[in-house]
Every structure is written in C-alpha cells, then in structure tokens.
Amino acid sequence: MSATPLPPPPPADGPAALPPPPGTDMTGICFRDQLWLNTYPLDRNLVFDYFALSPFYDITCNNESLRSRQIHPLDMSQLTKMTGLEYVLSEVMEPHLFVMRKQKRTNAEKSDALLAYYILDGSIYQAPLLGSVFASRITILFIYCKLRNKSSITGIFVLLFTAETEADAAASESKAQKETIDLKELKRVDHILMSLQRKLPPAPPPPPFPDGYVPSEQEKGPDDLLASEPLPPAIDPIIDQGPAKRPRFQ
C-alpha cells in the first residue's frame, strides 16, 4: 500500500516539540496542496495522508500512532483496540468528496463524534457545528426583525413561523378554489346535455321475442307487465249510479 513519506525522526538529543493541537473553530480557513495533488492520486488509501498535511490534523490522535508503526492509519481493526482521539473516513465519493470525522473513542463499541471535515475536489474544510449554524440564523433573523421594527424575541419566532403559515394558507386557499363548484358552469353543462338529448332520435324498441319463448320476470318490459296484470271488472255506469239517478222515461 503506497503512502506519503513519514515525517523525519526526532533528533538524538531529545524529542521534538509537538505542534499545538488545532483549534475547535476553524471554519474560516481552507487548505489545499496543489503540489501533492499533482503528485499523488486522491483516493481512499491516500486521502488520510493528504489530510494529515492540513492544519486540521491533530498529531496526538491514534491514527498517527498507527502511521509510526507502518500500519494504515484508517485500519478500523486497529483503531477499535485503542482509546482516545481518532479520525475515521465516514463518506467517500471518489475522487471528488471525502468526509473525515474526528471522534473520541471510549471502547471498542462506543465513540463520540466531535468534528467533521470534508475534502471537496482537493480542498479541505471544517464542517460548521449545528449550534453555530443555528446561532448565525438567529442573528440574521434578529437583524431582519430590527429592520422591520420587530426587535422583540416574540417577533423573531413570529417571523420564523409566518412564512410557513402563509404558505399553508395559500395552499389551502388554492385547494378550496379547485374544489368549489361553479353553478353557472354546471347549468351550462346541463343545458348542453338537454339540447343534445332533444336532437337525438328516441331509442328504438327492443326486438320481439321469438315464437314460443316465454320471457322471465326480469326480461319483461313495462308493456308486458301491464298486459299480464288482471284488468279490473267493467262497471256498469247506470247500475253504479244507483236507482235514484236512473233516467225516467215517460
């Protein structure tokens, strides 16, 4: 496995002074070594050696101990046996993006994430903390509220939720407009349908049943049903009027 040359050994008269550990907030700087990028390929095997050249690298980490023993610094089978600070490669999209996570290992199964760094096309940045992002957003909102004469904390939270509330109201209003029935349009459609119905000829009568075929109750039409019903007995109009109303002949 190829790797960049290790730093020279300390002089014989005593150990060299270690560089101070990097600060916590280094989001304002960017590191890039174009000479190294022109010499070595940037892949998952050599990305840690490139990251170790940046000011973000803490030389007191366990990875540096593995490098001194000629072991790959990202060998997780060795890092899980140690405790303390370490760097692990969490995301890889060769050769454009690498995400390096700094964490503190307590035991083989537990480690607490501290910081994250990403290498984008050879440039190394420190990812901002969530608290810093939230604080910067609150500051921007506070300044915006100042400009709108809403300097109170209540105004800030009102501004936070106003955009979402207005968006929901607009969405519900548009939905209500789509669901509203236009009565004029409905009458117009009914008028068109009635005009078409008047222009169309009446439906032809059903064909007669063949000779000898007895239709069932479901197949009988309304005329057949009326014909099959018994007719009421004929009533004599004279008898029905009673003897008092009969005409008298002289």
Secondary structure, 3 states (H helix, E strand, C coil): CCCCCCCCCCCCCCCCCCCCCCCCCCCCCCECCHHHHHHCCCCCCCHHHHHCCCCCCCCCCHHHHHHHCCCCCCCHHHHCCCCEEEEEEEEEECCCEEEEEEEEECCCCCEEEEEEEEEECCEEEECCCHHHHHHHHHHHHHHHHHHCCCCCHHHHHHHHHHHHHHHHHHHHHHHHHHHCCCHHHHHHHHHHHHHHHHHCCCCCCCCCCCCCCCCCCCCCCHHHHHHHCCCCCCCCHHHHHCHHHCCCCC
